[in-house]
Amino acid sequence: MTVAYDGTDFRGLAPNPGVRTVVGEMVAKLEPYVGYRPDIVMSGRTDAGVHATGQVVSFDLPVELAVPGRLQKLLNIGLGPEIVVRDVELVDSDFSARFSATSRRYQYLILNRSVPEPLLARTSWWVPEPLELDVMRLACDPLIGEHDFSSFCRRPKGATVEPSLVRRVDEASWRLIGPGLLRFEILGSAFCHQMVRSIVGFHMAVGRGKRTAGQLREVLAARDRNRAESPAPPHGLVLVETSYGQPWSDAVATGSV
């Protein structure tokens, strides 16, 4: 399933007992239809307040219940418009929304105006101070390639084995998409916890003149979380695309923002 959601009123994507989550709501709607609680695999976890237009989830169903149109209607009637299933496909049993994915694309929206905009308040970070967009674009260059992103990632709590925070970034850019509307876009193989938000937070410091574009390379090499800036707030972040290779080359989940 390709899923879109407004994450404002959810405590993240993954099931979490006692709080409202996106997948938790989906499981609750599917259980009466399936007869059990399906184990839903997600292409990329999103934190509380983060949105998606191209999240992909996968789970197993008996053949007689795996009816795409019926599943889509069931969830959209019960959960829309907060959660919407854009598309449903039947795939091979060894497909995994997470492990079969080859890349993810995220976008982050900045409202850089002196006055906030109520209709963008749930999906953008209002930054009233002037920003140097050209300098922020220079700070994208050090991100490209494979790096240890320890300086920009929150380490998993309770991990018994030190996790690898090496990730590959293929694209990173800032664009002016409207009056005072800046959009950061980043494409990579995978992203660790708070990585995109931490990068955006650093870029905001660069845009305000508190950091230089060259310092991003130094902070990246330091592999020290304390050397970076605080993460940008979650509500400006959207997972917009999850891509898959063979034999699911046509399974590219995307949504426009």
Secondary structure per residue as TSV (DSSP state, phi and psi in degrees):
chain	resnum	aa	ss	phi	psi
A	1	M	-	360.0	136.7
A	2	T	E	-97.2	123.7
A	3	V	E	-123.4	139.6
A	4	A	E	-118.7	146.1
A	5	Y	E	-158.1	150.9
A	6	D	-	-91.9	111.2
A	7	G	-	-83.3	4.2
A	8	T	T	-53.3	-47.7
A	9	D	T	-100.9	18.1
A	10	F	S	-114.4	149.0
A	11	R	S	-92.0	51.1
A	12	G	-	99.4	-174.6
A	13	L	S	-91.4	-50.0
A	14	A	S	-71.8	150.5
A	15	P	-	-56.9	139.9
A	16	N	-	-150.7	109.4
A	17	P	T	-55.2	133.6
A	18	G	T	90.9	-9.3
A	19	V	S	-131.4	161.4
A	20	R	-	-87.9	121.8
A	21	T	-	-130.3	163.6
A	22	V	H	-64.3	-53.4
A	23	V	H	-69.1	-32.7
A	24	G	H	-58.8	-41.5
A	25	E	H	-67.5	-37.9
A	26	M	H	-65.6	-44.0
A	27	V	H	-61.1	-41.8
A	28	A	H	-62.1	-34.9
A	29	K	H	-77.7	-32.2
A	30	L	H	-79.5	-28.9
A	31	E	H	-56.7	-46.8
A	32	P	H	-63.3	-31.1
A	33	Y	H	-76.3	-41.6
A	34	V	H	-84.9	-35.5
A	35	G	S	97.7	-0.1
A	36	Y	S	-157.5	170.6
A	37	R	-	-87.9	105.9
A	38	P	-	-65.9	144.8
A	39	D	-	-87.7	101.8
A	40	I	-	-91.9	126.1
A	41	V	E	-98.1	136.3
A	42	M	E	-111.6	143.7
A	43	S	S	-69.8	-31.5
A	44	G	S	-163.3	124.8
A	45	R	-	-71.1	143.0
A	46	T	-	-122.6	143.4
A	47	D	-	-74.9	172.6
A	48	A	T	-56.3	130.4
A	49	G	T	90.2	-12.9
A	50	V	-	-83.7	145.6
A	51	H	E	-107.7	172.6
A	52	A	E	-152.5	145.1
A	53	T	E	-119.4	-14.3
A	54	G	E	-133.7	37.0
A	55	Q	E	-72.4	141.4
A	56	V	E	-119.6	135.2
A	57	V	E	-128.2	151.8
A	58	S	E	-138.8	150.9
A	59	F	-	-163.5	161.6
A	60	D	-	-92.9	141.6
A	61	L	-	-138.7	151.8
A	62	P	-	-59.7	147.1
A	63	V	G	-54.2	-41.5
A	64	E	G	-68.7	-18.4
A	65	L	G	-98.9	-11.1
A	66	A	-	-83.3	68.6
A	67	V	-	-110.7	104.5
A	68	P	H	-51.4	-50.5
A	69	G	H	-62.5	-39.0
A	70	R	H	-67.7	-42.2
A	71	L	H	-64.5	-44.4
A	72	Q	H	-61.5	-45.4
A	73	K	H	-64.7	-42.5
A	74	L	H	-57.1	-47.8
A	75	L	H	-76.0	-39.3
A	76	N	H	-68.9	-36.2
A	77	I	H	-67.9	-39.6
A	78	G	H	-82.1	-25.9
A	79	L	H	-121.4	-18.9
A	80	G	T	-69.1	154.3
A	81	P	T	-91.9	0.8
A	82	E	T	-63.3	-42.2
A	83	I	E	-124.8	127.1
A	84	V	E	-131.8	131.1
A	85	V	E	-88.3	112.2
A	86	R	E	-77.5	-34.0
A	87	D	E	-158.4	147.1
A	88	V	-	-130.8	131.1
A	89	E	-	-133.1	146.1
A	90	L	-	-89.1	130.9
A	91	V	-	-129.7	170.5
A	92	D	-	-63.0	155.5
A	93	S	T	-66.2	-20.0
A	94	D	T	-92.5	5.1
A	95	F	-	-72.7	138.8
A	96	S	-	-131.7	126.1
A	97	A	T	-56.3	-32.7
A	98	R	T	-86.3	-57.9
A	99	F	T	-79.7	-19.8
A	100	S	T	-85.6	-11.4
A	101	A	E	-69.8	140.1
A	102	T	E	-103.2	-22.5
A	103	S	E	-161.5	158.4
A	104	R	E	-131.2	145.8
A	105	R	E	-121.8	129.3
A	106	Y	E	-119.0	153.3
A	107	Q	E	-129.9	147.9
A	108	Y	E	-131.5	131.2
A	109	L	E	-107.5	129.8
A	110	I	E	-115.2	129.6
A	111	L	E	-99.3	102.6
A	112	N	-	-103.6	72.9
A	113	R	S	-132.9	160.0
A	114	S	S	-71.7	-23.1
A	115	V	S	-121.4	134.3
A	116	P	-	-69.4	163.3
A	117	E	-	-119.6	111.4
A	118	P	G	-54.7	-37.7
A	119	L	G	-74.4	-10.3
A	120	L	G	-110.4	3.7
A	121	A	T	-64.2	-30.3
A	122	R	T	-84.4	-14.4
A	123	T	T	-127.7	9.4
A	124	S	S	-146.4	156.0
A	125	W	E	-97.2	118.1
A	126	W	E	-79.8	117.4
A	127	V	-	-123.1	100.3
A	128	P	-	-76.5	-23.1
A	129	E	S	-69.3	146.6
A	130	P	-	-59.0	141.5
A	131	L	-	-122.3	141.3
A	132	E	-	-91.6	94.9
A	133	L	H	-63.0	-39.6
A	134	D	H	-61.3	-37.9
A	135	V	H	-71.5	-38.5
A	136	M	H	-62.0	-36.1
A	137	R	H	-65.1	-36.4
A	138	L	H	-62.7	-31.8
A	139	A	T	-74.2	-4.5
A	140	C	T	-79.9	-30.9
A	141	D	G	-56.9	-43.8
A	142	P	G	-65.8	-15.0
A	143	L	G	-78.3	-25.0
A	144	I	S	-69.8	135.1
A	145	G	E	109.2	-171.3
A	146	E	E	-98.1	123.9
A	147	H	E	-141.6	161.4
A	148	D	E	-84.8	113.2
A	149	F	-	-96.1	30.4
A	150	S	G	-55.5	-34.1
A	151	S	G	-68.3	-18.6
A	152	F	G	-118.5	14.3
A	153	C	-	-126.8	144.8
A	154	R	-	-89.3	123.9
A	155	R	-	-72.2	142.1
A	156	P	-	-60.4	138.5
A	157	K	T	-75.7	139.7
A	158	G	T	73.5	13.8
A	159	A	-	-70.1	127.5
A	160	T	S	-82.6	-23.5
A	161	V	S	-117.5	134.5
A	162	E	-	-61.8	116.4
A	163	P	-	-75.6	150.2
A	164	S	-	-79.8	130.0
A	165	L	-	-110.5	25.0
A	166	V	E	-79.5	127.0
A	167	R	E	-138.0	157.2
A	168	R	E	-110.2	125.7
A	169	V	E	-109.5	125.1
A	170	D	E	-97.6	-31.4
A	171	E	E	-143.6	145.7
A	172	A	E	-156.3	129.0
A	173	S	E	-158.7	155.0
A	174	W	E	-113.0	137.3
A	175	R	E	-134.5	144.0
A	176	L	E	-90.4	112.7
A	177	I	E	-108.2	0.4
A	178	G	E	179.7	175.6
A	179	P	T	-58.4	109.5
A	180	G	T	70.7	14.8
A	181	L	E	-109.5	114.7
A	182	L	E	-112.0	135.2
A	183	R	E	-124.3	124.1
A	184	F	E	-95.0	133.3
A	185	E	E	-129.0	134.6
A	186	I	E	-141.1	135.8
A	187	L	E	-124.4	131.0
A	188	G	E	-156.8	173.9
A	189	S	S	-66.2	-41.4
A	190	A	-	-166.2	166.7
A	191	F	-	-135.5	138.8
A	192	C	-	-87.2	173.8
A	193	H	T	-60.0	124.2
A	194	Q	T	67.5	13.7
A	195	M	H	-62.4	-51.1
A	196	V	H	-65.4	-44.9
A	197	R	H	-62.8	-36.0
A	198	S	H	-68.9	-38.6
A	199	I	H	-63.6	-44.8
A	200	V	H	-62.5	-41.4
A	201	G	H	-58.6	-40.6
A	202	F	H	-67.2	-41.9
A	203	H	H	-63.7	-32.5
A	204	M	H	-65.9	-37.7
A	205	A	H	-65.2	-36.1
A	206	V	H	-66.1	-46.1
A	207	G	H	-63.4	-29.4
A	208	R	T	-85.6	-6.6
A	209	G	T	86.6	9.1
A	210	K	S	-84.5	-19.8
A	211	R	S	-135.0	164.0
A	212	T	-	-108.1	158.0
A	213	A	H	-61.0	-36.7
A	214	G	H	-65.4	-26.7
A	215	Q	H	-68.2	-23.2
A	216	L	H	-61.8	-40.3
A	217	R	H	-62.6	-39.7
A	218	E	H	-65.7	-43.6
A	219	V	H	-66.3	-40.0
A	220	L	H	-60.0	-43.9
A	221	A	H	-69.9	-25.2
A	222	A	H	-70.7	-26.3
A	223	R	T	54.4	42.5
A	224	D	-	-133.4	113.1
A	225	R	G	-58.6	-29.6
A	226	N	G	-71.0	-12.7
A	227	R	G	-85.7	-14.3
A	228	A	S	-93.0	178.0
A	229	E	-	-89.8	170.7
A	230	S	-	-66.6	147.4
A	231	P	-	-63.4	149.6
A	232	A	-	-65.1	153.5
A	233	P	-	-62.7	154.0
A	234	P	G	-69.7	-27.1
A	235	H	G	-71.7	-9.0
A	236	G	G	-90.2	-3.7
A	237	L	E	-99.3	137.3
A	238	V	E	-136.5	130.1
A	239	L	E	-82.9	112.4
A	240	V	E	-105.6	-16.6
A	241	E	E	-157.9	138.9
A	242	T	E	-127.6	127.4
A	243	S	E	-114.1	152.4
A	244	Y	E	-132.8	144.9
A	245	G	-	-92.8	-165.7
A	246	Q	T	-61.5	144.8
A	247	P	T	-89.5	19.9
A	248	W	-	-112.4	40.4
A	249	S	T	-61.6	-25.9
A	250	D	T	-85.4	-8.5
A	251	A	-	-86.5	80.2
A	252	V	-	-115.5	111.0
A	253	A	E	-93.5	121.9
A	254	T	E	-146.6	155.2
A	255	G	-	-146.7	149.6
A	256	S	-	-87.6	149.3
A	257	V	-	-118.9	360.0
